[in-house]
Structure formats: structure tokens, C-alpha cells
Amino acid sequence: MTGYGVLAEVYEWLISDAKLPPAEFAASFDDVLDLLPSKAHVLDCSCGTGQLAVGLAGRGMQVVATDASEAMVRRTAELSEEFGASVRAVRASWEELPGHFQDNTFDMVFCVGNSLHHAAGATGRGAALESMSRLLRPGGRLVLTSRTWEVVRARGSRLEIGDRLVRRNGRDAVVVYRWEIAAHWEEEHHVEIAIAQVDATGLVLVRSEVLSCWPYRYEELEVELRRVGLQTELSTFDLEAENYMVVASRA
């Protein structure tokens, strides 16, 4: 996976108001965090700008944050320093994770923020899940969030323009998504994400990036999880919902 070199600088406009503070982001996973021992070892892979990782460290957990984007890792390190959080930030793709960490290292692995679809097809997705599974201790859990791709594909190619200004760092912006939906599930899809910032004089500055996506059906994800030794304990999948969460444990 590549990308998020441009968007990393403005990624906070893509995070909801409720999850922008690190403590609040971590609190959104209270139900699964209650399953962890004290001072648990946790990996936040595809960490983005680090809100979750910093929030988890603030609860006394031993946290490692990884991302394939060097710019995202840098921003995570900066946020950790800002909050005085002890987070080890490492640039690594999913496939590179076993080269950085020993098997059976973590009590919980997070792969959230709708990131798994950036893995290249079924092969890449399987490799990513295999890497994350290997790093879990027996009984450890993978926490994964995903877009409901059945819904995304049903809507077809389109332009989605935010219906309100989003304020971050004293600046307002409109968020725009341009979806290119391929004819078949297994084909590469694209989404261009644009952040159009508006300054006090009315000047507009646009930062955008085109990202590759390989969607998957929920039942495919379930099969792939079992294939790498993970058993689903909790799923919020709903064909009427925009997103869902899966919590799967390693035998």
C-alpha cells in the first residue's frame, strides 16, 4: 500500500469531531478494551495520525503504532510528543510487520479507519491478515473496522461533497470524495479524497490524493479471517450500515 503522502498533512479533516481527541477515540473501543489485561501490549497498524495510539497509551497500555506512510508515522510521533504519550511509531506495511516484531507479541491488534481495502486484492488482503494474526498472542484479538463495500458498490461511481464546513486548527474545509467503482468486485477501484480549505479571505487551497481500493464482501472477510486462524467473536455487520466492526480472536 502506498499513498497518504499528501493527505497526511490534512488528515484531521477526515476524522470525526467525536474521535479527534485521542482519549475519545480510544473510548469508542471501551467494550473491547475491557477485555485486555493491565499494561497490555497493543499494536495500532494503519495508525493514521495517531489519535487511537495516543489515546491507548494514555490508558497505560504499551503501544506500537505502524503505518505504510512515512508522513503518517511522522505525524503520529508528533502527536505522541504533544500529549507526552509513550508510543513507538514505526513505518511498516502489513507484510513487513513480521520483520519488525516477533510472533505472539501483542494482546490486541487494531486495524481501523477503513484501511484494509488498500491491500491489493484477495492475495494482499490475506497476507495482511496473516501478518496481523501472527503477531497476536494465543487468545489475543484483532479489532478491524471496514466500510460496508456492498453499500459502496451499490451506489456506483459518484461525487460526494460534504454538506458542511469542517473546522480544524482554526481553518474551515469542505471534504470531497470522488469514487470510481469498477465493473467487478475483484478489480482495482479508486477514490480521490480532496480537502478544500477556505481561509479568511475566501481563498481556497485544495489538497487531494487518489487512492487504490480492492473491495471485499463481508462473507469473504469472514473466510479469510478463519484461514489465518482467527475466529469472529463480535460483528456489527449490517447491510444497511455504512461501516462495521469485527473482533476476532486467535486460537
C-alpha positions as a Markdown table, in Angstrom:
| # | Residue | x | y | z |
|---|---|---|---|---|
| 1 | Met | 0.0 | 0.0 | 0.0 |
| 2 | Thr | 1.2 | 3.5 | -0.9 |
| 3 | Gly | -0.4 | 6.9 | -0.6 |
| 4 | Tyr | -1.5 | 9.3 | 2.1 |
| 5 | Gly | 1.6 | 11.4 | 1.5 |
| 6 | Val | -0.4 | 14.5 | 0.7 |
| 7 | Leu | -3.5 | 13.7 | 2.8 |
| 8 | Ala | -1.4 | 13.1 | 5.9 |
| 9 | Glu | -0.9 | 16.8 | 6.3 |
| 10 | Val | -4.6 | 17.5 | 6.4 |
| 11 | Tyr | -5.9 | 14.1 | 7.7 |
| 12 | Glu | -7.6 | 15.6 | 10.7 |
| 13 | Trp | -10.4 | 16.9 | 8.5 |
| 14 | Leu | -11.3 | 13.3 | 7.8 |
| 15 | Ile | -11.6 | 12.4 | 11.4 |
| 16 | Ser | -15.0 | 13.0 | 13.1 |
| 17 | Asp | -15.3 | 15.6 | 15.8 |
| 18 | Ala | -16.1 | 12.8 | 18.3 |
| 19 | Lys | -12.8 | 10.9 | 17.6 |
| 20 | Leu | -10.4 | 13.8 | 17.1 |
| 21 | Pro | -9.3 | 13.9 | 20.8 |
| 22 | Pro | -7.2 | 10.8 | 21.5 |
| 23 | Ala | -8.9 | 9.9 | 24.7 |
| 24 | Glu | -12.3 | 10.0 | 22.9 |
| 25 | Phe | -11.1 | 7.9 | 20.0 |
| 26 | Ala | -9.8 | 5.2 | 22.5 |
| 27 | Ala | -13.1 | 5.4 | 24.4 |
| 28 | Ser | -15.0 | 4.4 | 21.3 |
| 29 | Phe | -13.5 | 1.0 | 21.8 |
| 30 | Asp | -14.2 | 0.7 | 25.5 |
| 31 | Asp | -16.1 | -2.6 | 25.1 |
| 32 | Val | -13.1 | -4.4 | 23.6 |
| 33 | Leu | -10.5 | -2.6 | 25.7 |
| 34 | Asp | -12.2 | -4.0 | 28.8 |
| 35 | Leu | -11.0 | -7.5 | 27.7 |
| 36 | Leu | -7.4 | -6.5 | 28.0 |
| 37 | Pro | -5.0 | -7.1 | 30.9 |
| 38 | Ser | -3.4 | -4.1 | 32.6 |
| 39 | Lys | -0.4 | -2.7 | 30.7 |
| 40 | Ala | -1.4 | -4.7 | 27.7 |
| 41 | His | 0.8 | -4.8 | 24.6 |
| 42 | Val | -1.2 | -3.3 | 21.7 |
| 43 | Leu | -0.4 | -2.7 | 18.0 |
| 44 | Asp | -2.2 | 0.0 | 16.1 |
| 45 | Cys | -1.4 | -0.8 | 12.5 |
| 46 | Ser | -2.5 | 1.7 | 9.8 |
| 47 | Cys | -2.3 | 4.2 | 12.6 |
| 48 | Gly | -3.0 | 7.3 | 10.6 |
| 49 | Thr | -2.2 | 10.5 | 12.5 |
| 50 | Gly | -2.1 | 8.6 | 15.8 |
| 51 | Gln | -5.2 | 9.6 | 17.7 |
| 52 | Leu | -6.1 | 6.0 | 18.7 |
| 53 | Ala | -2.5 | 5.0 | 19.5 |
| 54 | Val | -2.0 | 8.1 | 21.8 |
| 55 | Gly | -5.4 | 7.5 | 23.4 |
| 56 | Leu | -4.4 | 3.9 | 24.2 |
| 57 | Ala | -1.1 | 5.0 | 25.6 |
| 58 | Gly | -2.9 | 7.4 | 27.8 |
| 59 | Arg | -4.6 | 4.5 | 29.5 |
| 60 | Gly | -1.3 | 2.9 | 30.4 |
| 61 | Met | -1.0 | 0.4 | 27.6 |
| 62 | Gln | 2.3 | -0.4 | 25.9 |
| 63 | Val | 1.6 | 0.8 | 22.3 |
| 64 | Val | 3.3 | 0.4 | 19.0 |
| 65 | Ala | 1.9 | 2.4 | 16.0 |
| 66 | Thr | 2.7 | 1.4 | 12.4 |
| 67 | Asp | 1.7 | 2.7 | 9.0 |
| 68 | Ala | 2.9 | 2.3 | 5.4 |
| 69 | Ser | 3.0 | 6.1 | 5.0 |
| 70 | Glu | 6.1 | 7.8 | 6.4 |
| 71 | Ala | 4.2 | 11.0 | 6.7 |
| 72 | Met | 1.6 | 9.3 | 8.9 |
| 73 | Val | 4.2 | 7.9 | 11.1 |
| 74 | Arg | 5.8 | 11.3 | 11.5 |
| 75 | Arg | 2.5 | 12.9 | 12.4 |
| 76 | Thr | 1.8 | 10.1 | 15.0 |
| 77 | Ala | 5.2 | 10.7 | 16.6 |
| 78 | Glu | 4.4 | 14.4 | 16.7 |
| 79 | Leu | 1.1 | 13.8 | 18.3 |
| 80 | Ser | 2.6 | 11.5 | 20.9 |
| 81 | Glu | 5.2 | 14.1 | 21.8 |
| 82 | Glu | 2.4 | 16.8 | 22.1 |
| 83 | Phe | 0.5 | 14.6 | 24.6 |
| 84 | Gly | 3.5 | 13.2 | 26.3 |
| 85 | Ala | 2.5 | 9.7 | 25.3 |
| 86 | Ser | 4.8 | 6.8 | 25.1 |
| 87 | Val | 4.2 | 5.4 | 21.6 |
| 88 | Arg | 6.7 | 3.7 | 19.4 |
| 89 | Ala | 6.0 | 4.7 | 15.8 |
| 90 | Val | 7.3 | 2.6 | 13.0 |
| 91 | Arg | 7.0 | 2.8 | 9.2 |
| 92 | Ala | 5.9 | -0.6 | 8.1 |
| 93 | Ser | 3.3 | -2.1 | 5.7 |
| 94 | Trp | 1.3 | -5.1 | 6.8 |
| 95 | Glu | 3.5 | -7.5 | 5.0 |
| 96 | Glu | 6.6 | -6.0 | 6.7 |
| 97 | Leu | 5.2 | -6.4 | 10.3 |
| 98 | Pro | 6.7 | -9.8 | 11.0 |
| 99 | Gly | 10.1 | -8.4 | 10.1 |
| 100 | His | 9.8 | -5.8 | 12.9 |
| 101 | Phe | 8.1 | -7.8 | 15.7 |
| 102 | Gln | 8.2 | -11.4 | 16.9 |
| 103 | Asp | 5.2 | -13.7 | 16.7 |
| 104 | Asn | 2.9 | -13.8 | 19.7 |
| 105 | Thr | 3.8 | -10.2 | 20.8 |
| 106 | Phe | 0.6 | -8.4 | 21.2 |
| 107 | Asp | -2.6 | -8.8 | 23.2 |
| 108 | Met | -4.6 | -6.8 | 20.7 |
| 109 | Val | -4.1 | -5.5 | 17.2 |
| 110 | Phe | -6.1 | -2.7 | 15.8 |
| 111 | Cys | -6.7 | -2.2 | 12.0 |
| 112 | Val | -9.3 | 0.5 | 12.0 |
| 113 | Gly | -10.2 | 3.6 | 9.9 |
| 114 | Asn | -11.3 | 1.6 | 6.9 |
| 115 | Ser | -7.8 | 0.7 | 5.9 |
| 116 | Leu | -7.8 | -3.0 | 4.9 |
| 117 | His | -9.3 | -2.3 | 1.4 |
| 118 | His | -6.0 | -0.7 | 0.4 |
| 119 | Ala | -4.4 | -4.2 | 0.5 |
| 120 | Ala | -4.0 | -5.3 | -3.2 |
| 121 | Gly | -6.8 | -7.8 | -3.8 |
| 122 | Ala | -7.5 | -11.1 | -2.1 |
| 123 | Thr | -3.8 | -12.0 | -2.1 |
| 124 | Gly | -2.7 | -8.8 | -0.5 |
| 125 | Arg | -5.6 | -8.8 | 2.0 |
| 126 | Gly | -4.8 | -12.4 | 3.0 |
| 127 | Ala | -1.1 | -11.5 | 3.5 |
| 128 | Ala | -2.1 | -8.5 | 5.7 |
| 129 | Leu | -4.4 | -10.6 | 7.9 |
| 130 | Glu | -1.8 | -13.4 | 8.2 |
| 131 | Ser | 0.8 | -10.8 | 9.4 |
| 132 | Met | -1.6 | -9.4 | 12.0 |
| 133 | Ser | -2.7 | -12.8 | 13.2 |
| 134 | Arg | 0.9 | -14.0 | 13.6 |
| 135 | Leu | 1.7 | -11.1 | 15.9 |
| 136 | Leu | -1.2 | -11.9 | 18.3 |
| 137 | Arg | -0.7 | -14.0 | 21.4 |
| 138 | Pro | -2.9 | -17.0 | 21.7 |
| 139 | Gly | -6.3 | -15.6 | 22.8 |
| 140 | Gly | -5.3 | -12.2 | 21.5 |
| 141 | Arg | -7.8 | -10.2 | 19.4 |
| 142 | Leu | -7.8 | -8.4 | 16.1 |
| 143 | Val | -10.1 | -5.3 | 16.0 |
| 144 | Leu | -11.0 | -4.3 | 12.5 |
| 145 | Thr | -13.3 | -1.7 | 11.1 |
| 146 | Ser | -14.4 | -1.6 | 7.5 |
| 147 | Arg | -16.6 | 0.2 | 5.1 |
| 148 | Thr | -19.7 | -1.8 | 4.1 |
| 149 | Trp | -18.5 | -2.4 | 0.5 |
| 150 | Glu | -21.8 | -3.9 | -0.5 |
| 151 | Val | -23.3 | -0.4 | 0.1 |
| 152 | Val | -20.4 | 1.5 | -1.5 |
| 153 | Arg | -20.5 | -0.6 | -4.7 |
| 154 | Ala | -24.3 | -0.4 | -4.9 |
| 155 | Arg | -24.1 | 3.4 | -5.2 |
| 156 | Gly | -21.7 | 3.3 | -8.1 |
| 157 | Ser | -19.2 | 5.9 | -9.3 |
| 158 | Arg | -20.1 | 9.3 | -7.9 |
| 159 | Leu | -19.0 | 12.6 | -6.4 |
| 160 | Glu | -19.7 | 13.1 | -2.7 |
| 161 | Ile | -19.4 | 16.7 | -1.5 |
| 162 | Gly | -19.5 | 17.4 | 2.2 |
| 163 | Asp | -22.7 | 19.3 | 3.2 |
| 164 | Arg | -21.0 | 21.5 | 5.9 |
| 165 | Leu | -17.6 | 23.1 | 6.6 |
| 166 | Val | -15.3 | 21.2 | 8.9 |
| 167 | Arg | -13.2 | 23.4 | 11.2 |
| 168 | Arg | -9.7 | 22.2 | 12.3 |
| 169 | Asn | -6.8 | 24.2 | 13.6 |
| 170 | Gly | -8.8 | 27.5 | 13.0 |
| 171 | Arg | -9.4 | 26.7 | 9.4 |
| 172 | Asp | -12.5 | 25.6 | 7.5 |
| 173 | Ala | -12.6 | 23.0 | 4.8 |
| 174 | Val | -15.0 | 21.1 | 2.6 |
| 175 | Val | -14.3 | 17.3 | 2.2 |
| 176 | Val | -14.9 | 15.8 | -1.2 |
| 177 | Tyr | -14.8 | 12.1 | -2.2 |
| 178 | Arg | -14.8 | 11.1 | -5.9 |
| 179 | Trp | -15.5 | 7.3 | -6.3 |
| 180 | Glu | -14.5 | 5.3 | -9.3 |
| 181 | Ile | -16.3 | 1.9 | -8.9 |
| 182 | Ala | -15.0 | -0.8 | -11.2 |
| 183 | Ala | -17.3 | -3.2 | -13.0 |
| 184 | His | -16.3 | -6.2 | -11.0 |
| 185 | Trp | -15.6 | -6.8 | -7.3 |
| 186 | Glu | -12.0 | -8.1 | -7.8 |
| 187 | Glu | -10.9 | -5.2 | -9.9 |
| 188 | Glu | -9.0 | -2.2 | -8.6 |
| 189 | His | -11.2 | 0.7 | -7.6 |
| 190 | His | -10.2 | 4.3 | -6.9 |
| 191 | Val | -11.2 | 7.0 | -4.6 |
| 192 | Glu | -9.9 | 10.6 | -4.8 |
| 193 | Ile | -10.2 | 12.4 | -1.5 |
| 194 | Ala | -9.9 | 16.2 | -1.6 |
| 195 | Ile | -9.7 | 18.7 | 1.3 |
| 196 | Ala | -10.7 | 22.2 | 0.1 |
| 197 | Gln | -9.5 | 24.6 | 2.8 |
| 198 | Val | -11.1 | 28.1 | 2.8 |
| 199 | Asp | -9.1 | 30.9 | 4.5 |
| 200 | Ala | -10.5 | 34.1 | 6.0 |
| 201 | Thr | -10.1 | 36.0 | 2.7 |
| 202 | Gly | -12.1 | 33.3 | 0.8 |
| 203 | Leu | -9.0 | 31.8 | -0.9 |
| 204 | Val | -9.4 | 28.0 | -1.4 |
| 205 | Leu | -6.4 | 25.7 | -1.1 |
| 206 | Val | -7.1 | 22.1 | -2.2 |
| 207 | Arg | -5.0 | 19.0 | -1.3 |
| 208 | Ser | -6.1 | 15.8 | -2.9 |
| 209 | Glu | -4.9 | 12.2 | -3.4 |
| 210 | Val | -6.1 | 9.3 | -5.5 |
| 211 | Leu | -6.0 | 6.0 | -3.6 |
| 212 | Ser | -6.4 | 2.5 | -4.8 |
| 213 | Cys | -9.0 | 0.2 | -3.2 |
| 214 | Trp | -9.8 | -3.5 | -3.5 |
| 215 | Pro | -13.3 | -4.1 | -2.0 |
| 216 | Tyr | -14.5 | -7.3 | -0.4 |
| 217 | Arg | -17.8 | -8.8 | 0.6 |
| 218 | Tyr | -18.3 | -9.4 | 4.3 |
| 219 | Glu | -18.6 | -13.2 | 3.8 |
| 220 | Glu | -15.2 | -13.1 | 2.1 |
| 221 | Leu | -13.6 | -11.4 | 5.1 |
| 222 | Glu | -15.0 | -14.0 | 7.4 |
| 223 | Val | -13.5 | -16.8 | 5.3 |
| 224 | Glu | -10.1 | -15.0 | 5.2 |
| 225 | Leu | -10.1 | -14.5 | 9.0 |
| 226 | Arg | -10.7 | -18.2 | 9.6 |
| 227 | Arg | -8.0 | -19.1 | 7.1 |
| 228 | Val | -5.4 | -17.2 | 9.2 |
| 229 | Gly | -6.6 | -18.8 | 12.5 |
| 230 | Leu | -8.9 | -16.1 | 13.7 |
| 231 | Gln | -12.4 | -16.7 | 15.0 |
| 232 | Thr | -15.0 | -13.9 | 15.0 |
| 233 | Glu | -16.3 | -13.1 | 18.5 |
| 234 | Leu | -18.2 | -9.9 | 17.6 |
| 235 | Ser | -19.5 | -8.4 | 14.4 |
| 236 | Thr | -21.7 | -5.3 | 13.8 |
| 237 | Phe | -22.1 | -6.0 | 10.1 |
| 238 | Asp | -25.4 | -4.7 | 8.7 |
| 239 | Leu | -26.2 | -4.3 | 5.0 |
| 240 | Glu | -28.0 | -1.1 | 5.9 |
| 241 | Ala | -25.0 | 0.5 | 7.7 |
| 242 | Glu | -22.1 | 2.5 | 6.3 |
| 243 | Asn | -19.4 | 0.7 | 8.4 |
| 244 | Tyr | -18.9 | -2.2 | 10.7 |
| 245 | Met | -16.5 | -3.6 | 13.3 |
| 246 | Val | -15.3 | -7.2 | 13.6 |
| 247 | Val | -13.4 | -8.5 | 16.7 |
| 248 | Ala | -11.7 | -11.9 | 16.1 |
| 249 | Ser | -9.6 | -13.9 | 18.5 |
| 250 | Arg | -6.6 | -16.1 | 17.8 |
| 251 | Ala | -7.0 | -19.7 | 18.9 |
